[in-house]
Amino acid sequence: MAVSFDEPPVVLPVTRLIDQARVDHYAVAARDMNPIHRNTPEALESQFGQPVAHGMLVLALISEAMTNAFGTRWANGGSLQVRFRAPALVPMTVTARATLRSAHEGIATYDVVCEDPRGDVLLSGRASAPFA
Amino acid sequence: MTIDFHAVSAGDVLPAFTMTISADEVRDYLRSTGEDPEVWLGAGVVPPLGALALTLAALTEEMPLPAGVIHSGQEVDFVQSIPIDAEISGFAVIDRRSERAGVLMTQLGFELQVDEATAARGKITIVMPTAATVGAD
């Protein structure tokens, strides 16, 4: 699905429960078996005291939101710049949001954020994609 | 032979790697994240963040990360889509390495190519406290 627009599309939020089952599945699918993400002694003894979700799993919600708006065009000219601000303690319901920042020469740039249910920021940055 | 994370310095080039990403891997990745796989499978294209995730996996196979490493930043340009089952060539270099205030910061630059054309490129920033082990990302 490649789509184009006269104006930058609205990127709708994506909200998802990131529970241990999802983290465990992601660990296998993304080949990241770091014990900090699973119910292991290493996770329980870490500074967080419990498993934390992979940052890339949280970031995947931003990618999904951009895909929902841009289709496969997201993979052809899209870009991401983010910083991971806080760990997503499992389980957590995470919401990815994107707010249009600029549109210039056919490229739409959004301020993006992933938040926990209290609105605390887990990651923030920018995402861009071609829209015209 | 793997690379010792503690022994690398800025300018070091990691060994090139190749990988392919199958439809089954795409489906499994997207089921794990919760995203509808039909957009990508229908187009025969690897979801860009899935390609990035598996790039990280390939890099950490080459250079295992010690406990305490946290993924702190990510930049990536998805230059062109990567077809499912395409052979992907990956290249990475240690862009920056510094230690300050008890934190070791390492930034890796990477590029993925398909048919010798750039498909994605970016920077991965990881940090690790040097005074204590806190877990890894």
Chai-1 contact restraints between the chains, C-beta under 6 A:
chainA,res_idxA,chainB,res_idxB,connection_type,confidence,min_distance_angstrom,max_distance_angstrom,comment,restraint_id
A,M1,B,V39,contact,1.0,0.0,6.0,A-B,restraint_1
A,R16,B,G34,contact,1.0,0.0,6.0,A-B,restraint_2
A,H25,B,S32,contact,1.0,0.0,6.0,A-B,restraint_3
A,Y26,B,S32,contact,1.0,0.0,6.0,A-B,restraint_4
A,A29,B,D28,contact,1.0,0.0,6.0,A-B,restraint_5
A,A29,B,Y29,contact,1.0,0.0,6.0,A-B,restraint_6
A,A29,B,S32,contact,1.0,0.0,6.0,A-B,restraint_7
A,A30,B,A53,contact,1.0,0.0,6.0,A-B,restraint_8
A,R31,B,A57,contact,1.0,0.0,6.0,A-B,restraint_9
A,N34,B,A136,contact,1.0,0.0,6.0,A-B,restraint_10
A,I36,B,G135,contact,1.0,0.0,6.0,A-B,restraint_11
A,I36,B,A136,contact,1.0,0.0,6.0,A-B,restraint_12
A,S46,B,V134,contact,1.0,0.0,6.0,A-B,restraint_13
A,S46,B,G135,contact,1.0,0.0,6.0,A-B,restraint_14
A,Q47,B,V134,contact,1.0,0.0,6.0,A-B,restraint_15
A,G55,B,H71,contact,1.0,0.0,6.0,A-B,restraint_16
A,G55,B,D137,contact,1.0,0.0,6.0,A-B,restraint_17
A,M56,B,A53,contact,1.0,0.0,6.0,A-B,restraint_18
A,A60,B,T33,contact,1.0,0.0,6.0,A-B,restraint_19
A,A60,B,L49,contact,1.0,0.0,6.0,A-B,restraint_20
A,S63,B,L49,contact,1.0,0.0,6.0,A-B,restraint_21
A,E64,B,E35,contact,1.0,0.0,6.0,A-B,restraint_22
A,T67,B,V39,contact,1.0,0.0,6.0,A-B,restraint_23
A,T72,B,A43,contact,1.0,0.0,6.0,A-B,restraint_24
A,T72,B,V45,contact,1.0,0.0,6.0,A-B,restraint_25
A,A75,B,V45,contact,1.0,0.0,6.0,A-B,restraint_26
A,A75,B,P48,contact,1.0,0.0,6.0,A-B,restraint_27
A,A75,B,F78,contact,1.0,0.0,6.0,A-B,restraint_28
A,A75,B,S81,contact,1.0,0.0,6.0,A-B,restraint_29
A,N76,B,Q80,contact,1.0,0.0,6.0,A-B,restraint_30
A,N76,B,S81,contact,1.0,0.0,6.0,A-B,restraint_31
A,G78,B,F78,contact,1.0,0.0,6.0,A-B,restraint_32
A,S79,B,D77,contact,1.0,0.0,6.0,A-B,restraint_33
A,L80,B,V76,contact,1.0,0.0,6.0,A-B,restraint_34
A,Q81,B,E75,contact,1.0,0.0,6.0,A-B,restraint_35
A,V82,B,Q74,contact,1.0,0.0,6.0,A-B,restraint_36
A,R83,B,G73,contact,1.0,0.0,6.0,A-B,restraint_37
A,F84,B,H71,contact,1.0,0.0,6.0,A-B,restraint_38
A,F84,B,S72,contact,1.0,0.0,6.0,A-B,restraint_39
